[in-house]
Amino acid sequence: MRKIFPILVLMALPLVWIASGKADVVKKFGSVSFAEMMANPRSGASVSDGLVSVTGPDGQVFLLWESGTAFLIPAGPFLEAGLDTSKLPGNIIFDAAAGTLLIGDAPVRGGDNALGEIFNSFLKTKRPALGYHGAMDHFGLDVGGEGKFEWAIRPEKNDKDVVFILDPRPLERAGLRPLEVKGWALLDLDVTMNSKAPRLASLFEIR
Amino acid sequence: MKHSFTITGMSCSACAKAVERAAGKLPGVTEASVNFATEKLTVEQEPPDEAAVVNAVEKAGYGAIPAGGETSEAILSIGGMHCAACASSIEKGLSKLPGVENSSVNLATEKAMIRYRPDQTGISVFRDTIEKLGFSVVETSRRGAADSERERKKADMRAHLFRVIAACSFALPLFYLAMGAMLDWPIPDALHPMKYPLIFALAQVTLLVPIVAAGSSFFTVGTRALLRLSPNMDSLIAIGTTAAMVYSSVSIYRMAVGDLAAMNDLYFETAGVILALVMLGKYFEARSKGQTSEAIYRLMELAPPTATVLRDGREVEIDAAELQMEDLVIIKPGGRIPVDGVLIEGSSAVDESMLTGESIPVDKNVGDRVTAGSINRHGSFVFRATRVGDDTTLSRLIRLVEEAQARKAPIARLADIVSGYFVPVVVIIAIVSAAAWLLSGSTLPFALTVFIAVLVIACPCALGLATPTAIMVGTGKGAEYGILIKSGEALETAHKVQTVVLDKTGTITEGRPVLAAVVPFAEFTEEDVLRLAASAEKGSEHPLGEAVVKGAEERNIVLLPSEGFTALPGMGVEARIGGRDVVLGNIALLSGRGIASEGAKMVLEGLSDEGKTPMLLGVDGRLAGIVAVADTVKPTSATAVDRMKEMGLSVVMMTGDNERTARSIARQVGIDRVLSGVLPDGKAGEVKRLQQEGRVVAMVGDGINDAPALVQADVGIAIGSGTDVAIESADIVLVHSDLRDIPSAIELSQRTMRTIRQNLFWAFFYNIIGIPVAAGVLHIFGGPLLNPIYAALAMSFSSVSVVTNALRLKSFKPLRLSSTALKGEMTK
């Protein structure tokens, strides 16, 4: 028993650290990094009406609110690449009037919370949506199933500072020819630590 | 004086070297030798100082138990206890006795368990003490030193197994967690490195802690060895895994301060899996090593731990170690005989198969000898102890085997030299390789991988185990079949033997010649010749003389008193009988006494051609007759000679007999080369002459007169039924007196040496190939880099494979027991 006690203590120490909540470094440094990215004037970021948005050079918008995330993307290039909007799945909504595709959750506006409060509220319920992409040194937020919004932790050392990533498969089933979407590239990207899959990506630098 | 110790805490041959160095530095020590496989240290020291040796070994970081310092355990059933106070008084009484290490009395089971030094006290002392306290001893049982040693090893193995299971139980999930993330195996989100990298790392630490605890000896022993500048295998494992753990801990720190890329630099699973695999390998190695000592344990178990003796007319059960010469020992049906002795009352059939190989129980009557370790089959009897303690035949056999296993074979020398430098060189190679990769622009994790892999793959254990394990199994297996190989050196030389010289009498033949013919000359009658010859030989101890005396007695011839008996070695005897000068011996003896024997030439040749040994009888300067004796050839001698010839050995018969007699015997067994008429003092010279022909010679003999030749030969082989001098002078003793064991001994030696060579080749080849691969040589040419986990797997496999290869020798069966030999015998 005397021998087992110190072993149990040593085993418990990391667990205590985990239980303290201070071991969630992705949440801790992800929040800081997200705020830094938002503060960068070239990121096209804004907070308004409870909605955080990051707008890319081609008009694509990443939206974050307390309970969800979504992409609002100009539909033109997709329609030109063969997308049949009548065949879209339930989580992709085509707004003919605005000419946009909404991918992900339906945005909920309201409130005057600041960026940090919105981000933290989001993580309270959707913490697994935030991850760290080691190979790229990016943080990322899940958007609409297998889509992702990623940003570089150190833009000064990265050439892909902000990345919009879409899963092309549901769009392909709706007739899209992914290689023909203007402003988007079909790339093999890491989907796990060890596997890659084709993804539609739109990326830009904010340095 | 030579004394030996059991060494604990050794993990590889580098440890053995460290122990040898520590003991070797002590004053008066001329030789210190450690057998890593048997974990025994033998020290030649004058004057002997056990305490100093123990101290020096302990200072070197290991444990040493002097031989004979082992404890035994006795369990006594006690009658007459009523309360806890009774139990307590017995416990106190026993504890006060010198030599008792601890005792405990259980009132509920009415049993006392006593751990004691059998060289200082024994069961009869415990019995007296308990009876003096007013209680009775109903029943006793004892576990001897061998049992205790076995129990200790079993307990060690159980603890080892527990640690292995514990380590593997945590290593498996650790490996799954670490590799699962990389290989897309399902992992809970809460532990996913892309979501919670620090928690992922901390979970690995939690899983690693018990593995490190289970393998803590690698760190304690390894660090101690490192600090003494004599690093061992534990040091290599400790350095490698510590490097992995420290680097990974730095990665945790980096993550904690925001450098999340450090999640790619975690090597906790490498450290954990290496420790678990090496522990698993060590467990299998220890288990296999245990099997190499089986033969000696089987011999030790032959002697019962207790004996029933007659003391003051009553039967008393005592510790077998307490038996004294002249003690009267009672043996009941099914009982084992504890010491050697002479039967004085009763009769029985005794199974001596473990000692003589004779499967049919031997009838024993008053006056017959009984041997320790044999089993009484039927009746009860009482015998008087004549040889006790270390002097019994069984103890001497055990000692012979133990000494053989403790001595190193010359072939082990190279491995010993390499082992001494191996670990420091490996550490240097690891540092240089890692530094070279760093300087060539590789990343720190890459260099670390190389560093760990080199340390972990290097296996000094295989080198250290290659020779002793094979010798242990070889000598043990030999002992099991009655082939006692007295040293590793003898085992090594025996495989090179080209010529086998066989003494005739008692070796090829039964050695019990019988009177075969009596030929009278002139006025002498057959009875006269035999009476005078037997009377002259009455004082002789020579087997030929005894045969003449026995022949006369069988014919009811009354012998005459003799005076002035003189034995003339290699020639005959002379004596004065009834006022007449009598000479009995060979032609040379009679010629020397001026007695003409030409007239008997035809008769002599005829007898010699029949394989009989003729002795001429001269009376008062005249030839009076011839007596001839004949020795029968052992039924198995011809098969043995056939086998030796098949093996390409040249077989030579050496005898003092004349050419014709010798040739006749040689023909019967198929020997072509005969050295006849060799006087006892000329045997060694003949062996030397054969050696000068460039042959490696084995001499097989059984008598005192063979001793110089046995010593002169490259390998001396004594027949077990022979004299103590012959057995002492020989390198190999054949307990069963069966010549078929000669080719078997040589075959066993050949197989053992083949196994040693295979082991050494494998151990050297493995390290020579493994270390450069781990250092990244293949990677330079575009090949893969060795993962340290695979390095650990390879390292564990290498030492296990060496021991397993040695264990293959257990399948050895001597010619005597092989089916082809039996068929051959039946055909003959």
Interface residues (C-beta under 8 A of the other chain):
Chain A: K3 I7 L10 M11 A12 P14 L15 W17 I18 A23 D24 V25 V26 F29 R127 P128 L130 G131 Y132 H133 G134 D137 I153 T192 M193 N194 S195
Chain B: A181 M182 L183 D184 D189 H192 P193 M194 K195 Y196 P197 L198 I199 L202 A203 V205 T206 V209 P210 A213 M255 A256 G258 L260 A261 M263 N264
